[in-house]
Amino acid sequence: MKFRPLHDRVVVKRLEGEEKTKGGIIIPDSAKEKPQEGEVVAVGAGARDEAGKLVPLDVKAGDRILFGKWSGTEVKIDGQELLIMKESDIMGVVG
């Protein structure tokens, strides 16, 4: 991928949600909620504080993260559906 996010933005690939419930019921595509878990694909250099000093991001490429239901902007890059969001939209790193 030839895309580098700027400042405190992060590129995320959604991880697919479960297709079955714990009881074994198959969930059709129309009833599935979009997963709120993803993998960081690329990160920007960081944001600048009030003094102009660069503050690096806490996440890095390869991290599994949780983010808000309505977080980010959906984009398609090289045929792959991705999300671009600010680091502040990320709730935490999994694992």
C-alpha positions as CSV (number, residue, x, y, z in Angstrom):
1,M,0.0,0.0,0.0
2,K,1.4,3.4,-1.0
3,F,-0.5,5.5,1.6
4,R,0.9,7.4,4.6
5,P,-1.5,9.1,7.0
6,L,-0.6,12.5,8.3
7,H,-0.2,13.8,11.8
8,D,-2.2,11.7,14.4
9,R,-4.2,9.7,11.9
10,V,-4.3,5.9,11.7
11,V,-5.2,3.6,8.9
12,V,-7.2,0.6,10.2
13,K,-8.4,-2.7,8.6
14,R,-11.6,-4.0,10.2
15,L,-11.4,-7.5,11.5
16,E,-14.4,-9.6,10.4
17,G,-17.1,-10.2,13.1
18,E,-18.5,-13.6,14.0
19,E,-20.8,-15.2,11.5
20,K,-22.5,-17.4,14.1
21,T,-23.9,-16.8,17.5
22,K,-22.6,-18.8,20.4
23,G,-25.8,-21.0,20.1
24,G,-24.8,-21.8,16.4
25,I,-27.3,-19.5,14.7
26,I,-25.9,-18.1,11.4
27,I,-26.2,-14.3,11.2
28,P,-27.1,-13.0,7.7
29,D,-25.0,-10.1,6.3
30,S,-28.0,-7.7,6.5
31,A,-28.3,-8.2,10.3
32,K,-24.5,-8.0,11.1
33,E,-23.1,-5.0,12.9
34,K,-19.8,-3.7,11.6
35,P,-17.0,-4.9,13.8
36,Q,-15.4,-2.5,16.2
37,E,-12.1,-4.3,16.2
38,G,-9.4,-3.8,13.7
39,E,-5.7,-4.0,12.9
40,V,-3.6,-0.9,12.5
41,V,-2.1,-0.8,8.9
42,A,-0.2,2.5,9.0
43,V,0.2,5.5,11.4
44,G,1.2,9.1,11.0
45,A,4.2,10.7,12.5
46,G,2.2,12.2,15.4
47,A,0.6,15.4,16.5
48,R,2.3,18.6,17.6
49,D,1.7,20.0,21.1
50,E,1.2,23.7,21.9
51,A,5.0,24.2,22.0
52,G,5.4,22.7,18.5
53,K,7.0,19.5,19.8
54,L,6.1,16.3,17.9
55,V,4.2,13.8,20.1
56,P,4.5,10.3,18.7
57,L,1.4,8.0,18.6
58,D,0.9,5.2,21.1
59,V,-0.2,2.7,18.5
60,K,1.9,1.1,15.7
61,A,1.3,-0.9,12.6
62,G,0.2,-4.5,13.5
63,D,-1.6,-3.5,16.8
64,R,-5.2,-4.9,17.3
65,I,-7.4,-2.1,18.5
66,L,-10.9,-1.4,19.6
67,F,-12.6,1.8,18.3
68,G,-16.0,3.5,18.5
69,K,-19.0,2.3,16.4
70,W,-19.1,5.5,14.3
71,S,-15.3,6.2,14.3
72,G,-13.3,7.0,11.2
73,T,-13.9,7.6,7.5
74,E,-14.3,4.6,5.2
75,V,-12.0,4.6,2.2
76,K,-11.0,2.1,-0.5
77,I,-7.2,1.9,-1.2
78,D,-5.9,-0.6,-3.7
79,G,-9.2,-2.4,-3.6
80,Q,-9.1,-2.9,0.2
81,E,-11.8,-1.3,2.4
82,L,-10.1,0.6,5.2
83,L,-10.8,3.2,7.9
84,I,-8.9,6.4,8.5
85,M,-9.3,7.8,12.0
86,K,-7.6,10.0,14.6
87,E,-5.7,8.2,17.4
88,S,-8.2,9.8,19.9
89,D,-11.0,7.6,18.3
90,I,-9.1,4.5,19.4
91,M,-10.3,3.1,22.8
92,G,-7.5,0.7,23.4
93,V,-5.1,-2.0,22.2
94,V,-6.2,-5.6,22.5
95,G,-3.7,-8.2,23.8
